[in-house]
Amino acid sequence: MTDPIADMLTRIRNASLSKKKEVLLPFSRIKFAIGEILHKGGYLNGVERQQTDDRERELLLKLKYDQDKKPSVRGIRRVSKPGCRIYVTKDKLPIVVSGYGLAILSTSKGLMTNKEAKRQGLGGEVICEVW
């Protein structure tokens, strides 16, 4: 697997379309941080780090649905890829779905949403967009 973040986003997209309650994936700190941002943004019900018997760590994401059983994650897209990195300045931060969605950026102060980066006056690499 050359892009574990794209794999994570694809697993979230596929699980939400097939109405799964949880997604289990290999653990990494950046995936955990992305999961925490999605949880704070209201797209997930929870993010848990799990330890299995053979010292393998896993990440459990609990998906969120509304009353009509439609997924909270309507769309999720990888922006910056290993072959083509996308960087933005503080003046050119992305606006996702007229402000209803969020973009996750990797900045000098860690991962944050486009709204937090705008408040702090930071730019960085655009990891993904969620709406």
N, C-alpha and C positions, 0 to 999 in steps of 0.2 A: 504494500500500500504506500503510495508516494505522498498522499495528502490526507492525513488523519482527520483534519478539521472538515474537509469536504465529505469524508466518510461519515462523520458525526452528524452533519447537517442532512445528509441523505437518509440516514437512519431515522432521524427525527421526522423528516418529511414523509417517509414511507410508513412509519408507525402511526402517525397522526391520520394519514389517509385511510389506513386499515383499522382505525378506531382502537388501537392498542392502548393500554393504560400506562405501560412502562416501557422504557428502552434501556437495554443493558449494553454498555460498550467498554472497551479498554480504557483505563484511567490515564490521564495526563493532567498536569497542572493547568495548561491552557484550556483544555476541554472543560475542566471543573470551573474555571473562571468564566468561560462563555456560558455554561449552564447556570451559574449564579446570576449573571446579568440577565439571562432570559427569565429566570425565576423572579428577580426584582422587577422586571418589565411586565410581568403578568402573563407570560407565555407558557410557563411551566408551574406545576403544583409543588414540585420539590426536586432537590438535587442531593444525592447521597453518595458518599464514597464507601465502597464495600471491600472487605478483605476476604479472600477465599483461603482455603486450607493450604494450597501450594504457593503461598506468598504472592499470588497474582492479584493485583488490585483492579477493581472494576468501578465504573461510574453508572449509577442508576438515576435515570431521569424520569420523573412522573409527569405525564402529559396532562394538559388541562383542556377541558371542553366546556362549552356553554350549555344553556338549558336545552337547546335544540340538538344537542350532541354534535355540534360543529366544532372542529378543532380551533383552539386559540391561535395556533400558528397557521395562518392562511397561506403564507408563502415564506420561503427561506432560501437565500441565494448566496453563494460564495462569490466574493468580489475579487479580492486579491488572491492570485493563485501562485504556486511555486514557480511557474514559468513566466509569469507576468505580474509583478507586484504593483499595486495601486496605492500611491501615497497622495495625501491631500494636505493642504495648509489649513490654518485656522480660518481663513477667509473662504475656503471652498469646501467646507464640510457638507456631506450629502444630506439631503432631505428625503426621507423615505415615505412614499404614499402621502404626500402633502402634510407630513408631520405626524401621521397616525402610526407609522412604523418606526423602527429604530435601526441604526447602523452600529455595529460594534467595531471600535477602533483600537489598534495597539499603539499606545502613545509612550512617551518617555516616562510617564507616571503610571504605567500599567494599562490593562484593558478597561475600556469605558465606553459608554454610549456616545453617540454624536451630540446629544444634548448636554451631557456632562462636559465633553471636550469643548463645546462652545462656551459654556460658563467659565471654564478654566483657561480659555484662550490657547488651546493646544490643537495641533494637527497630528497626523500619523498615518499608519497603514490601515486601510479599510479591510477588515477581515470578512464581514458578511452583513447582509441586510435581512431584516425580519419584519413581516407585516401580518 
